[in-house]
Amino acid sequence: MTAASGDPGSPPRRDLAGRTVVVIGASSGIGLETARQVQAGGGKLILVGRNPERLERAAQALRPVGTAAFDATDTDRLQQFFQDLAETVDHVMVTAGSPSYRPLSGMDLDAVRREFEDRLALTLGVALHSRDRVRPGGTLLFMSGTGGRRPAVGMSIMSALTAALSALTANLALELAPVRVNLIAAGFVDTPLSASLLGDQLEARRAELRATLPIRRVVEPADVAALAVHLMCNDALTGGTYDIDGGQQLLPH
């Protein structure tokens, strides 16, 4: 459907005009904002979300070429989705999933096992089932976080997944080449998910970050989406983990 970078010696394309981008987790937050920026850049969208009502609202606003409502952790349904794509696509971004903060004293091992299985199986499932559906030079783009890099009570699961996803991304970049694979590691981002996790503590957290982050503001979905678009367009980038946290990691623990 679309060509790779072009003839040898020709400059690579640095835009999304005419490119087809699949966004998994597109109905809110970072996924929705990334879809908006892809559309603004002339790209074509295929939106995937778990909640049919939210997905329909996103589709009404963005007018994608296709939508699919299903839980991306359903590996059979994920495989079917990629098999059913009529043509190759250029980029796939996955924002589905949420962080898990559990102190050891409150852990249920069956629930923990499911969290590991869901997150790692989703990443591997997208890599496995999209192999013949993403053009050479296109991108698989996943999301992780930076908070799990610092040991703390309740961060065991997040720390393990943070390390695993970065290593997995590097390995997949070799196995799937010339398709590119990258990982965005975000700190606190002011999304509906953050609001649901923090509840009435949200505004206090915003105020704290505005006062302490080197950028003196809270990271927004648009910031992460802009990085995602850059990683899609810059075909020299693969196998990397790219932090976006407003300097949060630079602060004392």
C-alpha positions as a Markdown table, in Angstrom:
| # | Residue | x | y | z |
|---|---|---|---|---|
| 1 | Met | 0.0 | 0.0 | 0.0 |
| 2 | Thr | 2.8 | 2.4 | 0.8 |
| 3 | Ala | 6.4 | 2.3 | -0.2 |
| 4 | Ala | 9.4 | 2.1 | 2.1 |
| 5 | Ser | 11.7 | 5.0 | 2.5 |
| 6 | Gly | 12.3 | 5.2 | -1.3 |
| 7 | Asp | 15.2 | 4.7 | -3.7 |
| 8 | Pro | 18.7 | 4.3 | -2.4 |
| 9 | Gly | 20.2 | 7.8 | -1.9 |
| 10 | Ser | 16.8 | 9.5 | -1.7 |
| 11 | Pro | 16.0 | 11.5 | 1.5 |
| 12 | Pro | 13.7 | 9.6 | 3.9 |
| 13 | Arg | 10.2 | 10.9 | 4.5 |
| 14 | Arg | 9.7 | 12.7 | 7.8 |
| 15 | Asp | 5.9 | 13.0 | 7.8 |
| 16 | Leu | 2.8 | 10.9 | 8.2 |
| 17 | Ala | 0.9 | 12.2 | 5.1 |
| 18 | Gly | -0.9 | 9.2 | 3.6 |
| 19 | Arg | 0.5 | 6.8 | 6.2 |
| 20 | Thr | -1.8 | 4.4 | 8.0 |
| 21 | Val | -1.4 | 4.2 | 11.8 |
| 22 | Val | -3.0 | 1.7 | 14.1 |
| 23 | Val | -3.5 | 3.0 | 17.6 |
| 24 | Ile | -4.4 | 0.4 | 20.2 |
| 25 | Gly | -5.9 | 2.1 | 23.2 |
| 26 | Ala | -7.2 | 5.0 | 21.1 |
| 27 | Ser | -10.3 | 6.0 | 22.9 |
| 28 | Ser | -8.8 | 8.2 | 25.6 |
| 29 | Gly | -5.6 | 9.8 | 27.0 |
| 30 | Ile | -2.3 | 9.4 | 25.2 |
| 31 | Gly | -3.7 | 7.1 | 22.5 |
| 32 | Leu | -6.5 | 9.5 | 21.6 |
| 33 | Glu | -4.2 | 12.5 | 21.5 |
| 34 | Thr | -1.7 | 10.6 | 19.3 |
| 35 | Ala | -4.5 | 9.7 | 16.9 |
| 36 | Arg | -5.4 | 13.4 | 16.8 |
| 37 | Gln | -1.9 | 14.4 | 15.9 |
| 38 | Val | -1.6 | 11.6 | 13.3 |
| 39 | Gln | -4.7 | 12.9 | 11.6 |
| 40 | Ala | -3.5 | 16.5 | 11.8 |
| 41 | Gly | -0.3 | 15.3 | 10.0 |
| 42 | Gly | -2.3 | 13.8 | 7.2 |
| 43 | Gly | -2.2 | 10.2 | 8.4 |
| 44 | Lys | -4.9 | 7.6 | 8.1 |
| 45 | Leu | -6.2 | 6.0 | 11.3 |
| 46 | Ile | -7.3 | 2.6 | 12.5 |
| 47 | Leu | -8.6 | 2.9 | 16.0 |
| 48 | Val | -8.7 | 0.0 | 18.5 |
| 49 | Gly | -10.3 | 0.4 | 22.0 |
| 50 | Arg | -11.8 | -1.8 | 24.6 |
| 51 | Asn | -14.8 | 0.4 | 25.4 |
| 52 | Pro | -17.2 | 0.5 | 22.4 |
| 53 | Glu | -18.9 | 3.8 | 23.5 |
| 54 | Arg | -15.7 | 5.7 | 24.0 |
| 55 | Leu | -14.3 | 4.3 | 20.7 |
| 56 | Glu | -17.4 | 5.4 | 18.8 |
| 57 | Arg | -17.0 | 9.0 | 20.2 |
| 58 | Ala | -13.4 | 9.0 | 19.1 |
| 59 | Ala | -14.3 | 7.7 | 15.7 |
| 60 | Gln | -17.0 | 10.4 | 15.2 |
| 61 | Ala | -14.3 | 13.0 | 15.9 |
| 62 | Leu | -11.5 | 11.6 | 13.9 |
| 63 | Arg | -13.2 | 9.7 | 11.1 |
| 64 | Pro | -10.7 | 6.8 | 10.9 |
| 65 | Val | -10.6 | 4.3 | 8.0 |
| 66 | Gly | -11.4 | 1.5 | 10.4 |
| 67 | Thr | -12.2 | 0.7 | 14.1 |
| 68 | Ala | -12.2 | -2.4 | 16.2 |
| 69 | Ala | -13.6 | -2.7 | 19.7 |
| 70 | Phe | -12.0 | -5.5 | 21.7 |
| 71 | Asp | -9.7 | -6.1 | 24.7 |
| 72 | Ala | -6.1 | -6.2 | 23.3 |
| 73 | Thr | -5.1 | -8.7 | 26.0 |
| 74 | Asp | -7.3 | -11.2 | 24.3 |
| 75 | Thr | -4.6 | -12.9 | 22.3 |
| 76 | Asp | -6.9 | -14.7 | 19.9 |
| 77 | Arg | -8.8 | -11.5 | 19.1 |
| 78 | Leu | -5.6 | -9.6 | 18.7 |
| 79 | Gln | -4.3 | -12.2 | 16.2 |
| 80 | Gln | -7.6 | -12.0 | 14.3 |
| 81 | Phe | -7.5 | -8.2 | 14.1 |
| 82 | Phe | -4.1 | -8.3 | 12.3 |
| 83 | Gln | -5.1 | -11.1 | 10.1 |
| 84 | Asp | -8.2 | -9.1 | 9.0 |
| 85 | Leu | -6.3 | -6.0 | 8.0 |
| 86 | Ala | -7.0 | -5.5 | 4.3 |
| 87 | Glu | -3.6 | -3.9 | 3.6 |
| 88 | Thr | -0.3 | -3.3 | 5.2 |
| 89 | Val | 0.0 | -0.5 | 7.7 |
| 90 | Asp | 2.8 | 1.9 | 8.4 |
| 91 | His | 2.9 | 2.2 | 12.2 |
| 92 | Val | 1.3 | 0.5 | 15.2 |
| 93 | Met | 1.2 | 2.3 | 18.6 |
| 94 | Val | 0.0 | 0.5 | 21.8 |
| 95 | Thr | -1.0 | 2.5 | 24.8 |
| 96 | Ala | -3.4 | -0.1 | 26.3 |
| 97 | Gly | -2.7 | -1.1 | 29.9 |
| 98 | Ser | -2.4 | 0.6 | 33.3 |
| 99 | Pro | 0.3 | 0.7 | 36.0 |
| 100 | Ser | 0.2 | -1.6 | 39.0 |
| 101 | Tyr | 1.2 | -0.5 | 42.4 |
| 102 | Arg | 1.1 | -3.3 | 45.0 |
| 103 | Pro | 3.1 | -3.7 | 48.2 |
| 104 | Leu | 4.3 | -7.3 | 48.8 |
| 105 | Ser | 2.0 | -7.5 | 51.9 |
| 106 | Gly | -1.1 | -6.9 | 49.6 |
| 107 | Met | -0.2 | -9.1 | 46.7 |
| 108 | Asp | -2.4 | -11.8 | 45.2 |
| 109 | Leu | 0.0 | -14.0 | 43.2 |
| 110 | Asp | -2.7 | -15.1 | 40.7 |
| 111 | Ala | -3.5 | -11.4 | 40.0 |
| 112 | Val | 0.2 | -10.6 | 39.7 |
| 113 | Arg | 0.7 | -13.5 | 37.3 |
| 114 | Arg | -2.2 | -12.2 | 35.1 |
| 115 | Glu | -0.7 | -8.7 | 35.1 |
| 116 | Phe | 2.7 | -10.0 | 33.9 |
| 117 | Glu | 1.1 | -12.3 | 31.3 |
| 118 | Asp | -1.2 | -9.6 | 30.0 |
| 119 | Arg | 1.4 | -6.9 | 29.6 |
| 120 | Leu | 4.2 | -9.1 | 28.2 |
| 121 | Ala | 1.8 | -11.2 | 26.1 |
| 122 | Leu | 0.3 | -8.0 | 24.6 |
| 123 | Thr | 3.7 | -6.7 | 23.6 |
| 124 | Leu | 4.8 | -10.1 | 22.1 |
| 125 | Gly | 1.4 | -10.6 | 20.6 |
| 126 | Val | 1.5 | -7.4 | 18.7 |
| 127 | Ala | 5.1 | -8.2 | 17.5 |
| 128 | Leu | 4.2 | -11.7 | 16.5 |
| 129 | His | 0.9 | -11.1 | 14.7 |
| 130 | Ser | 1.8 | -7.8 | 13.0 |
| 131 | Arg | 5.0 | -9.2 | 11.3 |
| 132 | Asp | 3.5 | -9.4 | 7.9 |
| 133 | Arg | 1.2 | -6.4 | 8.2 |
| 134 | Val | 3.7 | -3.6 | 8.9 |
| 135 | Arg | 5.7 | -2.3 | 6.0 |
| 136 | Pro | 9.5 | -2.3 | 6.1 |
| 137 | Gly | 10.7 | 0.8 | 7.9 |
| 138 | Gly | 7.5 | 1.1 | 9.8 |
| 139 | Thr | 7.2 | 1.2 | 13.5 |
| 140 | Leu | 5.9 | -0.8 | 16.5 |
| 141 | Leu | 5.7 | 1.7 | 19.4 |
| 142 | Phe | 5.0 | 0.6 | 23.0 |
| 143 | Met | 4.5 | 2.5 | 26.3 |
| 144 | Ser | 6.2 | 2.0 | 29.6 |
| 145 | Gly | 7.1 | 4.2 | 32.6 |
| 146 | Thr | 10.0 | 5.7 | 34.4 |
| 147 | Gly | 8.7 | 5.4 | 38.0 |
| 148 | Gly | 9.7 | 1.7 | 38.3 |
| 149 | Arg | 13.4 | 2.6 | 37.9 |
| 150 | Arg | 13.6 | 3.7 | 41.5 |
| 151 | Pro | 13.1 | 1.0 | 44.2 |
| 152 | Ala | 10.2 | 1.8 | 46.5 |
| 153 | Val | 7.5 | 0.0 | 48.5 |
| 154 | Gly | 4.8 | -1.0 | 46.1 |
| 155 | Met | 6.9 | -0.8 | 43.0 |
| 156 | Ser | 8.1 | -4.4 | 42.6 |
| 157 | Ile | 5.7 | -5.2 | 39.7 |
| 158 | Met | 6.3 | -1.9 | 38.0 |
| 159 | Ser | 10.1 | -2.2 | 38.4 |
| 160 | Ala | 10.2 | -5.7 | 36.9 |
| 161 | Leu | 8.0 | -4.7 | 33.9 |
| 162 | Thr | 10.0 | -1.5 | 33.3 |
| 163 | Ala | 13.2 | -3.5 | 32.9 |
| 164 | Ala | 11.5 | -6.3 | 30.9 |
| 165 | Leu | 9.8 | -4.0 | 28.4 |
| 166 | Ser | 13.0 | -2.1 | 27.7 |
| 167 | Ala | 15.0 | -5.3 | 27.1 |
| 168 | Leu | 12.1 | -6.8 | 25.1 |
| 169 | Thr | 12.0 | -3.7 | 22.8 |
| 170 | Ala | 15.7 | -4.0 | 22.0 |
| 171 | Asn | 15.4 | -7.6 | 21.2 |
| 172 | Leu | 12.3 | -7.2 | 19.0 |
| 173 | Ala | 14.1 | -4.5 | 17.1 |
| 174 | Leu | 16.6 | -7.1 | 15.9 |
| 175 | Glu | 14.1 | -9.8 | 15.3 |
| 176 | Leu | 11.6 | -7.7 | 13.3 |
| 177 | Ala | 14.1 | -5.5 | 11.3 |
| 178 | Pro | 13.6 | -3.7 | 9.1 |
| 179 | Val | 10.4 | -2.9 | 11.0 |
| 180 | Arg | 11.4 | -0.6 | 13.8 |
| 181 | Val | 10.5 | -1.1 | 17.5 |
| 182 | Asn | 10.7 | 1.6 | 20.1 |
| 183 | Leu | 9.4 | 2.2 | 23.7 |
| 184 | Ile | 8.2 | 5.4 | 25.2 |
| 185 | Ala | 8.8 | 5.6 | 29.0 |
| 186 | Ala | 6.6 | 8.3 | 30.6 |
| 187 | Gly | 6.5 | 9.8 | 34.0 |
| 188 | Phe | 3.3 | 11.3 | 35.4 |
| 189 | Val | 1.0 | 12.3 | 32.5 |
| 190 | Asp | -2.2 | 14.2 | 33.2 |
| 191 | Thr | -4.7 | 11.7 | 31.7 |
| 192 | Pro | -8.1 | 10.4 | 32.6 |
| 193 | Leu | -6.3 | 7.2 | 33.9 |
| 194 | Ser | -4.1 | 9.3 | 36.2 |
| 195 | Ala | -7.3 | 11.1 | 37.5 |
| 196 | Ser | -8.9 | 7.7 | 38.2 |
| 197 | Leu | -5.9 | 6.4 | 40.0 |
| 198 | Leu | -5.3 | 9.5 | 42.2 |
| 199 | Gly | -8.9 | 10.5 | 42.8 |
| 200 | Asp | -9.1 | 13.6 | 45.2 |
| 201 | Gln | -5.3 | 13.7 | 45.4 |
| 202 | Leu | -5.0 | 14.6 | 41.7 |
| 203 | Glu | -4.8 | 18.4 | 42.1 |
| 204 | Ala | -2.3 | 18.2 | 44.9 |
| 205 | Arg | -0.1 | 16.0 | 42.6 |
| 206 | Arg | -0.4 | 18.5 | 39.8 |
| 207 | Ala | 0.6 | 21.3 | 42.1 |
| 208 | Glu | 3.6 | 19.4 | 43.4 |
| 209 | Leu | 4.8 | 18.7 | 39.9 |
| 210 | Arg | 4.4 | 22.3 | 38.7 |
| 211 | Ala | 6.5 | 23.4 | 41.7 |
| 212 | Thr | 9.2 | 20.8 | 41.4 |
| 213 | Leu | 9.7 | 19.6 | 37.8 |
| 214 | Pro | 12.5 | 21.4 | 35.9 |
| 215 | Ile | 9.9 | 22.2 | 33.2 |
| 216 | Arg | 7.6 | 23.8 | 35.8 |
| 217 | Arg | 4.5 | 22.2 | 34.3 |
| 218 | Val | 2.8 | 18.9 | 34.2 |
| 219 | Val | 3.4 | 16.6 | 31.2 |
| 220 | Glu | 0.3 | 16.4 | 29.0 |
| 221 | Pro | -0.9 | 13.7 | 26.5 |
| 222 | Ala | 0.0 | 16.1 | 23.7 |
| 223 | Asp | 3.7 | 16.0 | 24.8 |
| 224 | Val | 3.8 | 12.2 | 24.6 |
| 225 | Ala | 1.9 | 12.1 | 21.4 |
| 226 | Ala | 4.4 | 14.5 | 19.8 |
| 227 | Leu | 7.2 | 12.1 | 20.8 |
| 228 | Ala | 5.3 | 9.2 | 19.4 |
| 229 | Val | 4.8 | 11.0 | 16.0 |
| 230 | His | 8.6 | 11.8 | 15.9 |
| 231 | Leu | 9.5 | 8.2 | 16.5 |
| 232 | Met | 7.2 | 7.1 | 13.7 |
| 233 | Cys | 8.7 | 9.6 | 11.3 |
| 234 | Asn | 12.4 | 9.3 | 12.1 |
| 235 | Asp | 13.4 | 6.1 | 10.5 |
| 236 | Ala | 16.9 | 6.1 | 12.1 |
| 237 | Leu | 15.4 | 5.2 | 15.5 |
| 238 | Thr | 14.9 | 1.7 | 16.6 |
| 239 | Gly | 15.4 | -0.5 | 19.7 |
| 240 | Gly | 15.4 | 2.5 | 22.1 |
| 241 | Thr | 13.6 | 3.6 | 25.2 |
| 242 | Tyr | 12.7 | 7.3 | 25.1 |
| 243 | Asp | 12.0 | 9.0 | 28.4 |
| 244 | Ile | 9.4 | 11.8 | 28.7 |
| 245 | Asp | 8.9 | 12.9 | 32.3 |
| 246 | Gly | 9.6 | 16.6 | 32.5 |
| 247 | Gly | 12.8 | 15.9 | 34.4 |
| 248 | Gln | 11.0 | 13.9 | 37.1 |
| 249 | Gln | 13.9 | 11.4 | 37.4 |
| 250 | Leu | 16.3 | 14.3 | 38.1 |
| 251 | Leu | 14.6 | 15.1 | 41.4 |
| 252 | Pro | 15.7 | 13.7 | 44.8 |
| 253 | His | 13.9 | 10.5 | 45.7 |
